[in-house]
Amino acid sequence: MNITLVILTTLLGLVTAFSAVGKFTLNPKAAEMLRHLGLTDGRIRALGVVEVAGALGLLVGIWIPILGLLAAIGFVLYFLGALIMHVRAKDPVKDMAPALVLLVLSVIVTILQFAR
């Protein structure tokens, strides 16, 4: 098993799980940004569910490759969607940076999953 894959997969899984906690608790800073993008509190929490499911898929996917690949592809689509929402809202780059960094990390994890 590729150590880089395990490290980056774990990193992405932990970051998205941590992000989900902010969505479940409606952390004021996170909730304000997401409300600015037009999301309701219910949809914000639903995104948290998606992040937890994806994080679990990534982490279990270390041992079950197809699950890890599907979760990684899901995160590519998730963060691409987030980036599109920020662009449509005409947000400054600093507000888009987390989504962009996580999109790049998701693409790398997806490539590493394919190369397994």
C-alpha positions as a printed NumPy array, in Angstrom:
array([[  0.   ,   0.   ,   0.   ],
       [  1.249,   3.474,  -0.887],
       [  2.14 ,   5.496,   2.232],
       [  1.426,   8.772,   0.415],
       [ -2.084,   7.549,  -0.363],
       [ -2.701,   6.61 ,   3.266],
       [ -1.378,   9.932,   4.602],
       [ -3.273,  12.137,   2.139],
       [ -6.462,  10.088,   2.437],
       [ -6.324,  10.318,   6.219],
       [ -5.651,  14.063,   6.027],
       [ -8.603,  14.654,   3.696],
       [-10.839,  12.443,   5.838],
       [ -9.928,  14.249,   9.058],
       [-10.259,  17.734,   7.558],
       [-13.691,  16.982,   6.126],
       [-14.843,  15.319,   9.369],
       [-13.718,  18.426,  11.286],
       [-15.529,  20.606,   8.741],
       [-18.668,  18.533,   9.252],
       [-18.616,  19.283,  12.984],
       [-18.698,  22.999,  12.147],
       [-21.696,  22.414,   9.923],
       [-23.572,  20.29 ,  12.48 ],
       [-23.037,  22.86 ,  15.22 ],
       [-23.665,  25.769,  12.838],
       [-20.357,  27.349,  13.798],
       [-21.021,  31.083,  13.375],
       [-18.169,  31.748,  10.934],
       [-18.872,  28.686,   8.772],
       [-22.642,  29.163,   8.88 ],
       [-22.343,  32.834,   7.92 ],
       [-20.259,  31.953,   4.848],
       [-22.645,  29.201,   3.77 ],
       [-25.724,  31.359,   4.341],
       [-24.028,  34.003,   2.178],
       [-23.975,  31.351,  -0.568],
       [-27.733,  30.917,  -0.163],
       [-27.862,  27.771,   1.97 ],
       [-30.384,  27.229,   4.725],
       [-29.443,  25.746,   8.094],
       [-30.977,  22.427,   7.037],
       [-28.865,  22.302,   3.896],
       [-25.76 ,  23.267,   5.844],
       [-26.313,  20.304,   8.154],
       [-27.004,  18.073,   5.138],
       [-23.586,  19.044,   3.774],
       [-22.167,  17.943,   7.119],
       [-23.768,  14.532,   6.628],
       [-22.221,  14.305,   3.157],
       [-18.813,  15.195,   4.59 ],
       [-19.042,  12.578,   7.341],
       [-20.129,   9.91 ,   4.858],
       [-17.289,  10.863,   2.526],
       [-14.736,  10.896,   5.332],
       [-15.836,   7.444,   6.472],
       [-15.728,   6.231,   2.87 ],
       [-12.193,   7.517,   2.476],
       [-10.944,   5.992,   5.711],
       [-12.606,   2.609,   5.177],
       [-11.436,   2.87 ,   1.569],
       [ -7.862,   2.468,   2.743],
       [ -8.765,  -1.24 ,   3.087],
       [-11.597,  -1.417,   0.53 ],
       [-10.161,   0.326,  -2.55 ],
       [-13.387,   0.798,  -4.529],
       [-15.004,   2.589,  -1.591],
       [-11.998,   4.885,  -1.248],
       [-12.06 ,   5.661,  -4.959],
       [-15.768,   6.462,  -4.944],
       [-15.426,   8.671,  -1.855],
       [-12.484,  10.526,  -3.408],
       [-14.429,  11.12 ,  -6.632],
       [-17.365,  12.296,  -4.523],
       [-15.147,  14.845,  -2.796],
       [-13.819,  16.1  ,  -6.127],
       [-17.408,  16.784,  -7.177],
       [-18.316,  18.213,  -3.747],
       [-15.447,  20.709,  -3.671],
       [-15.875,  21.558,  -7.349],
       [-19.466,  22.444,  -6.503],
       [-18.292,  24.525,  -3.548],
       [-15.863,  26.392,  -5.758],
       [-18.58 ,  27.052,  -8.341],
       [-20.848,  28.439,  -5.607],
       [-18.094,  30.826,  -4.474],
       [-17.436,  31.972,  -8.05 ],
       [-21.135,  32.561,  -8.66 ],
       [-21.299,  34.618,  -5.452],
       [-18.28 ,  36.636,  -6.691],
       [-16.393,  35.864,  -3.486],
       [-12.774,  36.965,  -3.139],
       [-10.066,  34.33 ,  -3.619],
       [ -9.35 ,  34.225,   0.133],
       [-12.902,  32.953,   0.713],
       [-12.499,  30.344,  -2.037],
       [ -9.087,  29.137,  -0.861],
       [-10.266,  26.343,   1.487],
       [-12.51 ,  24.833,  -1.196],
       [ -9.745,  25.147,  -3.787],
       [ -7.122,  23.515,  -1.559],
       [ -9.47 ,  20.658,  -0.676],
       [-10.408,  20.243,  -4.343],
       [ -6.728,  19.866,  -5.247],
       [ -6.213,  17.415,  -2.364],
       [ -9.268,  15.44 ,  -3.485],
       [ -7.955,  15.262,  -7.058],
       [ -4.584,  14.002,  -5.793],
       [ -6.232,  11.349,  -3.615],
       [ -8.416,  10.291,  -6.557],
       [ -5.372,   9.94 ,  -8.818],
       [ -3.554,   7.914,  -6.152],
       [ -6.635,   5.707,  -5.725],
       [ -6.746,   5.04 ,  -9.482],
       [ -3.038,   4.193,  -9.463],
       [ -3.495,   1.525,  -6.768]])
